[in-house]
Structures are given as structure tokens and as C-alpha cells.
């Protein structure tokens, strides 16, 4: 029995990839739909068809490659064709002289993507393309086909993309034209849902039904239209997209890391919001990173301090309504010298969030790249209606208020 059997949806996408009609193909939609597995099989198949060719698999950073790409490609390696991964060169050699490279975008450290200038490949797999910048997309278009196969058949330039529904350049480039009926070759889009994958258990499918409706529609059903703002939300996708930038300024007046701690720990606890925010010399605000997640106290402290050092921040600020003095004590247990300031809310979320939303409306706050989960939370949360705790949004509001609204009539705590 073959170790990899295509589903009908995967077969349809593979046929499009090998048809010769398309150069840029997006397989985008729900989780666990087989997108990544197929993309990794296709890039190996291309390497096999074209001896001595070169292909690159791209993720946003090295941890994502280690955590997601390497285990997946190890699982789906073509037996007897691909060798073990060479961690010194971040590559995988093939039996016919082809090479598969693992490339991290690294947009924060390399905003001009200078490391890509010498990258010569025949094509790319852009994994979780929504996490990559439009600059990486443009650079991939530029570099695909740049490798000249020595003494062999030259493959057509090809870029395969996978992602869940998200805001930004991927939606603008593929989904929106596809929905309008105006997406033409060399572009191709194929929707993906978990229903495409017959290997997913019914128990797992049933468990996913417990997700909030908007997340279920987006991540399970692969519904790109669920990205529109919830009625009554303070932020709309347009407010975020219109002011998005691909790289941060080189100089800031100040940078802070804001923490909105979860009230409890454990598997059912809320996330801890951790957001890096800077005010540029131009007076504008820049959301630099979202490090939020489910952490134990020492884990979120280590994460916040790591981001403080990575972004050369001026201080960490922490919301103390839930955590009280615990936030400072936890941080100082990791690094006693860390600059810290407690902030305490005396007003509700809506009163705190509205002045910050007004700054977005005026074009004064920019997201550096796509911050997918934060943006979904911002456009989902509605005053007095939303049951979930918007921890990422709260951390961003604290940071923006601290840097941009203190000393003004708009600073509300």
C-alpha cells in the first residue's frame, strides 16, 4: 500500500500544480485539511521529476521550521529519495542531486530580506503564507526560477502556498479575486476544509464544535468571509489592513512589552496577552509582535522578558487587576533588574479600548506584518456582547495607551 494516498481534493490541487497553466497556487482554508502534507509531497515530487533542481520551503522564523515543518516533512519523506535533514545547511539532499532548502523569513531582523538576494531556486512552498510579509511574497516571485539546472531539464517557476483564512496580501491576491470570479492564470486558488480529510476522527471533529462560532467558521470550515468584523466591533479589517507596514522603523521614542495575565493557570485558563508596541520618531504607534499564548506564570514571564530583550524595549508593563503584585513578583523571579510598571484598570474594556480604536481610525497605529490571532480578536470583540476574554487585544490596548495616550484626554484607565 502506498505510504501517501491523495484525497480527491489533494488530487485536484496536484493536477493544477502540474498542469502547466499555473505558477502561483494557494491551497487555503481549514485546519487538518491536508494542505501541508500535500505541499510537502509535491515539493519532493518536483525535486524527483527534475534532477539537480532546488526548492525552498519557507516559514516565518526558525522556531516554526523546527516545530512544524521538520516533523511534517520527516513524516512524509519519499522513501529512498530524500536524505536526512542537514541542520548545518538547513537543507535536505535528494538521491538525484536535487536539494530542498528550509528558509526562515526573519523579517524583523532582516526587513529588506537581504539574505534572500543570493537565493537561487526553482520554486517555493510558502507554508502558513498569512504569517509571511508581502515583501517575502514579492521576493519569492523574484527568485522562483533563478536556479539554472546544470545539464538538465529546467522546471517551470512554481510557488505553492498554504494557509488558514486570514487578512492581508494573501486574501487580497488570491481569495478576493477568486470570489469575484476574476482570478485568472497564472494564479490558482483551491478552498480546503477539514471535511476533505477522511483520516480525521469523528471525536476530533466533534470536539472542534466547541470553538467560538467565528473561530469554527474560520479554522474548521475554512470560511474566509468570517474575517469580516463582528457587528459592533471597534475595529474593522480595513482599519488594520490600510495601515499595515512590512517593516518597523529603525528608531523609536520608546518600546514597551505589555502583559495581560490570565487569572488562572491550567488547560482551561485564558491566554496571557503579551504584545510588543513601539512609538516611532514620527509619533505613530507600531505593534511589533504578539507573543500571547497559554502559559504557566514562569513561562509568560520568560516570554515577556525574551521579547523585552529582543526588541530592546524600555520597560515591561503589566495589568494588575487579575494578578495584583504577582505579575511583578513573577517577572523579578526571572530577572530582578527588569524595568517594570504596573497598570490598573478603573474603567471597563470599552472605555479603555475606544480611544485606541480612534488612533487606528486616524491611521496612527500600524501592525508590522500580519498578526493573525490578535487581528481576529480585535475584529471579533464587541462591547457587552462577547463572552471570550480578549487578552491579546487587552495587552495591545494597555501598550498603546501607555505610549500614546498618557498626558492626553484620551488616556483612560
C-alpha positions as CSV (number, residue, x, y, z in Angstrom):
1,X,0.0,0.0,0.0
2,X,1.4,3.5,-0.9
3,X,2.5,5.5,2.2
4,X,0.7,8.5,0.9
5,X,-2.7,8.4,-0.8
6,X,-4.1,11.7,-2.1
7,X,-7.6,12.7,-1.2
8,X,-9.8,13.9,-4.1
9,X,-9.2,17.5,-3.0
10,X,-5.5,17.0,-2.8
11,X,-5.5,15.3,-6.2
12,X,-7.4,18.3,-7.7
13,X,-4.7,20.7,-6.4
14,X,-1.9,18.5,-7.6
15,X,-3.3,18.3,-11.1
16,X,-3.5,22.1,-11.2
17,X,0.1,22.3,-10.0
18,X,1.3,20.0,-12.8
19,X,-1.0,21.3,-15.5
20,X,1.5,23.9,-16.7
21,X,-1.2,26.6,-16.6
22,X,-0.5,28.0,-13.2
23,X,2.6,29.4,-11.4
24,X,1.2,30.6,-8.1
25,X,-1.2,28.2,-6.4
26,X,-2.8,28.7,-3.0
27,X,-4.4,25.8,-1.1
28,X,-6.1,27.7,1.7
29,X,-8.7,27.0,4.3
30,X,-9.5,25.0,7.3
31,X,-7.1,23.2,9.7
32,X,-6.3,19.5,9.3
33,X,-7.5,19.5,5.7
34,X,-4.3,18.0,4.3
35,X,-2.8,21.3,2.9
36,X,0.7,21.0,4.4
37,X,1.0,17.2,3.7
38,X,0.2,17.7,0.1
39,X,2.6,20.7,-0.3
40,X,5.5,18.8,1.2
41,X,4.8,15.8,-1.1
42,X,4.5,18.0,-4.1
43,X,7.9,19.7,-3.5
44,X,9.6,16.3,-3.2
45,X,7.8,15.1,-6.3
46,X,9.1,18.2,-8.2
47,X,12.6,17.6,-6.9
48,X,12.3,14.0,-8.2
49,X,11.0,14.9,-11.6
50,X,13.7,17.5,-12.2
51,X,17.2,16.1,-11.1
52,X,19.6,18.7,-9.7
53,X,16.8,21.2,-9.1
54,X,16.5,23.4,-6.0
55,X,13.4,24.2,-3.9
56,X,12.7,26.2,-0.8
57,X,10.2,25.7,2.0
58,X,9.6,29.0,3.8
59,X,8.2,29.7,7.3
60,X,8.2,33.0,9.2
61,X,11.0,32.0,11.6
62,X,13.3,29.2,12.6
63,X,11.3,28.0,15.6
64,X,8.3,27.5,13.2
65,X,10.5,25.4,10.9
66,X,11.7,23.3,13.8
67,X,8.3,22.9,15.4
68,X,6.1,22.4,12.4
69,X,7.9,21.9,9.1
70,X,10.6,19.4,10.1
71,X,8.4,16.9,11.9
72,X,5.9,17.1,9.0
73,X,8.4,16.5,6.2
74,X,10.1,13.7,8.2
75,X,6.7,12.0,8.3
76,X,6.1,12.4,4.6
77,X,9.6,11.8,3.2
78,X,9.6,9.8,0.0
79,X,11.3,6.5,1.0
80,X,14.7,6.1,-0.6
81,X,14.7,9.5,-2.2
82,X,15.2,12.2,0.4
83,X,18.1,12.0,2.8
84,X,18.2,13.1,6.5
85,X,17.9,16.8,7.2
86,X,21.3,18.6,7.3
87,X,21.0,21.0,10.2
88,X,24.3,22.8,9.4
89,X,22.9,23.9,6.0
90,X,19.2,23.6,6.8
91,X,18.7,21.5,3.7
92,X,17.7,18.0,2.6
93,X,19.6,16.4,-0.3
94,X,17.9,14.1,-2.7
95,X,19.1,10.9,-4.4
96,X,19.1,12.6,-7.9
97,X,21.1,15.6,-6.8
98,X,18.1,17.9,-6.1
99,X,18.1,20.0,-2.9
100,X,15.3,21.1,-0.7
101,X,16.1,24.2,1.5
102,X,14.4,25.3,4.7
103,X,14.3,29.1,4.8
104,X,13.0,31.4,7.6
105,X,11.7,34.8,6.5
106,X,13.2,36.6,9.6
107,X,11.5,39.9,8.6
108,X,12.1,41.6,11.9
109,X,15.9,41.1,11.9
110,X,16.2,41.4,8.1
111,X,13.4,43.8,6.9
112,X,14.9,44.1,3.4
113,X,15.3,40.3,3.1
114,X,18.9,40.8,2.1
115,X,19.6,37.1,2.9
116,X,17.3,36.2,0.0
117,X,19.3,38.1,-2.6
118,X,21.6,35.1,-3.3
119,X,18.8,32.5,-3.0
120,X,18.7,30.6,-6.3
121,X,15.8,28.1,-6.5
122,X,13.3,26.8,-9.0
123,X,10.3,27.3,-6.7
124,X,8.9,27.7,-3.2
125,X,6.5,26.3,-0.7
126,X,5.2,29.2,1.4
127,X,3.9,27.5,4.5
128,X,1.4,29.5,6.5
129,X,1.7,32.2,3.9
130,X,-0.5,34.6,6.0
131,X,2.3,34.8,8.6
132,X,4.7,36.0,5.9
133,X,5.1,39.6,4.7
134,X,4.1,40.8,1.3
135,X,7.8,41.5,0.9
136,X,8.5,37.8,1.2
137,X,5.9,37.0,-1.4
138,X,7.4,39.6,-3.8
139,X,10.9,38.2,-3.2
140,X,9.6,34.6,-3.8
141,X,8.2,35.7,-7.2
142,X,11.5,37.3,-8.0
143,X,13.7,34.3,-7.0
144,X,11.5,31.4,-8.3
145,X,13.2,30.1,-11.4
146,X,16.5,31.8,-10.7
147,X,18.4,28.4,-10.3
148,X,19.6,27.1,-13.7
149,X,19.7,23.3,-13.5
150,X,23.1,22.1,-14.6
151,X,22.9,19.8,-17.6
152,X,19.2,19.0,-17.1
153,X,15.6,19.9,-17.7
154,X,14.6,23.3,-16.4
155,X,11.4,23.2,-14.3
156,X,8.9,26.0,-14.6
157,X,9.0,28.6,-11.8
158,X,6.4,27.5,-9.3
159,X,5.2,28.8,-5.9
160,X,2.8,26.7,-3.7
161,X,1.2,28.4,-0.8
162,X,-0.8,27.1,2.2
163,X,-2.6,28.9,5.0
164,X,-5.8,29.3,7.0
165,X,-8.1,32.2,6.2
166,X,-6.5,35.5,7.2
167,X,-6.4,39.2,6.4
168,X,-3.7,40.7,4.3
169,X,-1.9,40.2,1.0
170,X,-2.9,36.5,0.6
171,X,-6.6,37.3,0.8
172,X,-6.1,40.3,-1.5
173,X,-4.1,38.4,-4.1
174,X,-6.0,35.1,-4.2
175,X,-9.3,34.7,-2.3
176,X,-10.9,38.1,-3.1
177,X,-10.3,37.8,-6.9
178,X,-11.4,34.1,-6.8
179,X,-14.6,35.0,-5.1
180,X,-15.3,37.8,-7.6
181,X,-14.6,35.3,-10.5
182,X,-11.6,37.4,-11.7
183,X,-8.7,35.1,-10.6
184,X,-7.0,34.0,-13.8
185,X,-3.9,32.0,-14.7
186,X,-1.1,32.0,-13.7
187,X,-2.9,32.3,-10.3
188,X,-4.9,29.4,-8.8
189,X,-6.9,29.1,-5.6
190,X,-8.5,26.0,-4.0
191,X,-10.6,26.1,-0.8
192,X,-9.8,23.5,1.9
193,X,-11.9,22.2,4.8
194,X,-11.5,19.5,7.4
195,X,-14.2,17.6,5.6
196,X,-11.7,16.9,2.8
197,X,-9.6,14.7,5.1
198,X,-11.0,11.2,5.7
199,X,-8.3,10.4,8.2
200,X,-9.7,12.8,10.9
201,X,-11.6,11.1,13.7
202,X,-15.2,12.0,14.4
203,X,-14.3,12.6,18.0
204,X,-11.9,15.3,17.0
205,X,-14.4,16.9,14.6
206,X,-17.0,16.9,17.4
207,X,-14.5,18.5,19.8
208,X,-13.9,21.3,17.4
209,X,-17.5,22.3,17.5
210,X,-16.9,23.7,21.0
211,X,-14.8,26.5,19.4
212,X,-16.4,30.0,19.3
213,X,-18.5,30.3,16.2
214,X,-16.3,32.7,14.4
215,X,-13.2,30.6,15.0
216,X,-15.0,27.4,14.0
217,X,-16.1,29.0,10.7
218,X,-12.6,30.3,10.0
219,X,-10.3,27.4,11.2
220,X,-12.6,24.4,10.7
221,X,-14.9,25.4,7.8
222,X,-12.2,27.5,6.1
223,X,-14.6,30.4,5.8
224,X,-12.7,33.4,4.5
225,X,-15.8,35.6,4.8
226,X,-15.8,35.0,8.6
227,X,-13.0,37.5,8.7
228,X,-15.3,40.5,8.3
229,X,-15.8,42.4,11.6
230,X,-18.4,41.3,14.0
231,X,-21.3,43.7,14.2
232,X,-20.5,46.4,16.8
233,X,-16.7,45.7,16.8
234,X,-14.5,48.7,17.5
235,X,-12.0,47.6,14.8
236,X,-12.6,46.5,11.2
237,X,-10.2,44.6,9.0
238,X,-9.9,47.7,6.8
239,X,-8.7,49.8,9.7
240,X,-5.9,47.3,10.2
241,X,-5.0,46.4,6.6
242,X,-4.9,50.0,5.3
243,X,-2.2,50.9,7.8
244,X,-0.2,47.7,7.8
245,X,3.6,48.0,7.2
246,X,6.1,45.3,6.2
247,X,8.9,46.6,8.4
248,X,9.3,48.6,11.5
249,X,11.1,52.0,11.8
250,X,14.8,51.8,12.7
251,X,14.4,54.2,15.6
252,X,11.7,54.5,18.3
253,X,11.0,57.0,21.0
254,X,10.0,54.2,23.3
255,X,9.1,50.5,23.2
256,X,7.2,48.5,25.8
257,X,6.1,44.9,26.3
258,X,2.6,44.8,27.8
259,X,1.3,41.8,29.7
260,X,-2.4,41.0,30.4
261,X,-2.1,37.9,32.6
262,X,-4.6,35.1,32.7
263,X,-6.4,35.0,36.0
264,X,-5.8,31.2,36.4
265,X,-3.5,28.5,35.2
266,X,-4.3,25.2,33.7
267,X,-5.6,23.8,30.4
268,X,-8.9,25.7,30.7
269,X,-7.3,29.0,31.5
270,X,-7.5,32.1,29.3
271,X,-4.4,33.1,27.3
272,X,-1.9,35.6,28.7
273,X,-1.7,38.6,26.4
274,X,1.8,39.7,25.6
275,X,2.3,42.4,23.0
276,X,5.3,44.5,21.9
277,X,4.5,48.0,21.0
278,X,6.7,51.0,19.9
279,X,6.2,54.6,19.3
280,X,8.2,55.8,16.4
281,X,10.0,59.1,15.9
282,X,7.1,60.0,13.6
283,X,4.7,59.8,16.6
284,X,2.9,56.8,15.2
285,X,2.4,53.5,17.1
286,X,3.7,50.2,15.8
287,X,2.5,46.8,17.0
288,X,5.8,44.8,16.6
289,X,5.0,41.4,17.9
290,X,2.3,39.3,19.6
291,X,3.8,36.7,21.9
292,X,0.5,35.8,23.6
293,X,-0.5,32.2,24.5
294,X,-1.4,29.8,27.2
295,X,1.5,29.8,29.7
296,X,2.3,28.9,33.2
297,X,3.4,32.0,35.2
298,X,7.1,31.4,34.8
299,X,6.6,30.7,31.1
300,X,4.9,34.0,30.3
301,X,7.5,35.8,32.4
302,X,10.3,34.3,30.4
303,X,8.5,35.0,27.1
304,X,7.9,38.7,28.1
305,X,11.5,39.2,29.1
306,X,12.8,37.5,26.0
307,X,10.7,39.9,23.9
308,X,11.9,42.8,26.0
309,X,15.5,41.9,25.2
310,X,14.8,41.1,21.5
311,X,13.2,44.4,20.8
312,X,15.4,46.4,23.1
313,X,12.3,47.7,25.0
314,X,12.4,50.3,27.6
315,X,10.1,48.5,30.1
316,X,7.5,45.9,30.7
317,X,4.1,47.0,31.8
318,X,1.6,44.6,33.5
319,X,-2.1,44.8,34.2
320,X,-2.7,44.1,37.9
321,X,-6.5,43.8,38.2
322,X,-6.3,40.0,38.0
323,X,-2.7,39.3,39.0
324,X,-2.0,42.1,41.6
325,X,1.6,42.0,42.7
326,X,2.0,38.5,41.3
327,X,3.0,40.0,37.9
328,X,5.9,41.9,39.2
329,X,7.0,39.1,41.6
330,X,6.9,36.6,38.7
331,X,9.0,38.8,36.4
332,X,11.5,39.6,39.1
333,X,11.9,35.9,40.0
334,X,13.3,35.5,36.4
335,X,15.2,38.8,36.2
336,X,15.2,41.0,39.3
337,X,16.6,44.0,37.4
338,X,13.9,44.2,34.7
339,X,12.2,47.7,34.4
340,X,8.6,47.2,35.2
341,X,5.5,49.4,35.8
342,X,2.1,48.2,37.0
343,X,-1.1,49.5,35.4
344,X,-4.5,49.1,37.0
345,X,-7.9,49.5,35.3
346,X,-10.6,51.6,37.0
347,X,-12.8,51.6,33.8
348,X,-14.2,48.9,31.6
349,X,-12.7,47.4,28.5
350,X,-14.8,49.5,26.2
351,X,-13.8,52.8,27.8
352,X,-10.1,51.8,27.5
353,X,-10.4,50.5,24.0
354,X,-12.3,53.2,22.3
355,X,-9.5,55.9,22.4
356,X,-7.1,53.3,20.9
357,X,-9.5,52.3,18.2
358,X,-9.8,56.0,17.3
359,X,-6.0,56.1,16.8
360,X,-6.4,53.2,14.3
361,X,-9.2,55.2,12.5
362,X,-6.8,58.1,12.2
363,X,-4.1,55.9,10.7
364,X,-1.8,56.4,13.6
365,X,-1.2,52.8,14.6
366,X,0.4,50.2,12.3
367,X,0.8,46.5,12.5
368,X,4.2,45.3,11.4
369,X,3.3,42.3,9.2
370,X,0.3,40.2,9.9
371,X,-0.6,39.4,13.5
372,X,-3.3,37.0,12.7
373,X,-4.7,36.0,16.1
374,X,-4.5,39.5,17.5
375,X,-6.3,40.9,14.5
376,X,-9.0,38.2,14.7
377,X,-9.6,39.1,18.3
378,X,-9.7,42.8,17.7
379,X,-12.3,42.4,14.9
380,X,-14.3,39.8,16.9
381,X,-14.7,41.6,20.3
382,X,-17.8,43.6,20.7
383,X,-18.6,45.6,23.9
384,X,-21.2,43.9,26.1
385,X,-21.7,41.1,23.7
386,X,-18.5,39.0,23.5
387,X,-18.1,36.2,26.0
388,X,-14.4,35.4,25.5
389,X,-11.6,37.3,27.2
390,X,-9.7,39.3,24.6
391,X,-6.3,39.0,26.2
392,X,-4.2,39.9,23.1
393,X,-6.3,42.9,22.4
394,X,-6.1,44.0,26.1
395,X,-2.3,43.8,26.1
396,X,-2.2,45.9,22.9
397,X,-4.6,48.5,24.3
398,X,-2.5,48.8,27.5
399,X,0.6,49.3,25.5
400,X,-0.9,51.8,23.0
401,X,-2.5,53.7,25.9
402,X,0.7,53.8,27.9
403,X,2.8,55.1,25.0
404,X,0.4,57.3,23.0
405,X,-2.4,58.5,25.3
406,X,-0.8,59.3,28.6
407,X,-1.0,63.0,29.3
408,X,-3.9,63.4,26.9
409,X,-7.6,63.4,27.4
410,X,-7.8,60.1,25.7
411,X,-5.9,58.2,28.4
412,X,-8.4,56.1,30.3
413,X,-7.6,53.5,32.9
